[in-house]
Amino acid sequence: MEKKWWHRSTVYQIYPRSFNDHNGDGIGDIPGIIEKLDYLAFLGIDIIWLSPVYQSPNDDNGYDISDYYQIMSDFGTMDDMEELIKEAHKRDIHIMMDLVINHTSDEHPWFIESRKSKDNPYRDYYVWRAGSDGPPSDITSVFSGPAWEYDEETGEYYFHLFSRKQPDLNLHNKEVREHLYNMMNFWLDKGVSGFRMDVIDLIGKEIDDNVLTDGPKLHDYLQEMNREVLSNYPTVTVGETPSATPETAKLYTGEGRNELDMVFTFQHMSLDEVDGKGKWALKPLDLRDLKQTLGKWQTELHGKGWNSLYWNNHDQPRIVSRWGNDREYRVESAKMLATILHMMQGTPYIYQGEEIGMTNIVFDDIRDYRDIETINLYNEKISEGIPHEDVMKSIHVKGRDNARTPFQWDRSHHGGFTTGTPWLEVNANHKEINAEYALRDEDSIFHYYRKLIRLRKEHDIIVYGGYEPILVEHPEIFAYKRKLGNETLVVVANFYGNEPELSLPEQLDGTSCEIVINNCEGAAGRPSGLKTLRPYEAIVYLIKH
């Protein structure tokens, strides 16, 4: 596999609305990000994935774009954006913009024109259909309800797979694609280094055939995008592909395919939901399922594609609350989860606050939530007669606002996020969990993440080594090997709060064996003497042969 500049990189996602508020209006902004670039440089990250900052009426927190060439006034100005790119580059940090091209806002000039008449030149920029006795099909929106909205102006329905204020673009129209490529060139010329591509597996959809993901033209369009735009710059790209399997990921990311650099898999993110019932139907995680799923991606893409590694993002709950223990073992379990992920092959993604162990939020009143998906879900379930307490239980576990509470910088009012009233309430535990404390404590989650990031830069085996699972059927221990040349990396992690017994003498045999990182003090003495793991303990051994 050809080596790329971003193979050793770690990406840090910033959700700008919740990161740092510079002007005191309660909303994070671009000048606020600039203020914290030294913090990110100290952490050691290489790339910022910046969630949308384009002009937007903000129906879906910026993923409904009304002008791709302007900055949302909540976040600042184009001058601020250019300053961010420049200041990030001074610190050897790249900017990866969020690219949202499956849909726009209904306030985008293209859609305003498109809805005026059936023969408007922009009509075919979106998906319009007639419906005799109701919507043209029974496709439902991701955000609840039908995916079709009747428009009285022309007596037809437009398609929106997300909010009704997010009409889907028709990428089968070549003019639409050309406009989008021009926009991508505009941002790359300004100095951004690539794109995270929102729900990119939808852009080839064939709605009349009820094909939404992986449409027949999808890979043609991605190769065209690469040819027309991406190949002309030293870019890094990642596609959000909820439908992807390891087999299809090879099509997106395989060498010589000339499409994307990596994709986000969602398979591990659905392991704690009841099959076929969606993310709100909860079930306990079976660790063996997680090991099998992540292991399959590691082995099948090795040498044939590239993994993205993540536990958290703006759409997922906080991992330390989800699969760790955010109470008595918050620090240990956060470090354990980080160890498992960062020792794998691929590009790790850190979501803001993950590096200090931020936790889920619990609001009892639906009026305290801001996420459109959460609010729609609540209203739908209440109308079906489901008790408030039952609906809130699912929201507390899986709601997207879990990730979107403002960053906890210090223990002051509103966690140092703003001097005003925050757009979403800051978690009350900011007095104990904040960046100021984390920076001062050498044993903090933050400093552990710094070491993980540094190890990836120092060791080829972490970047390019093969993957081999160990203790596959063990219900409590996540363990695996990485191999490259005369080196073996052995990762052993206790996923739970018990103290399971284990014996790994043959796994740790070599001319030398050292512990390169561990999350508990006094990690087990001599490697061959390892008999039990403490709650949430994680140890990484480097063996030379």
PyMOL commands that set and color helices and strands:
alter all, ss='L'
color gray80, all
select helices_A, chain A and resi 16-18+30-35+37-43+78-90+109-114+123-125+174-189+200-202+207-209+218-228+230-232+246-253+267-270+287-301+319-322+330-342+354-356+366-368+372-383+388-398+401-404+413-416+428-431+435-440+445-458+460-464+506-508+527-529
alter helices_A, ss='H'
color red, helices_A
select strands_A, chain A and resi 11-14+47-50+54-55+67-71+94-99+128-129+148-151+156-159+194-197+236-240+262-264+308-309+347-351+466-470+477-484+487-494+512-518+538-544
alter strands_A, ss='S'
color yellow, strands_A
deselect
rebuild
show_as cartoon
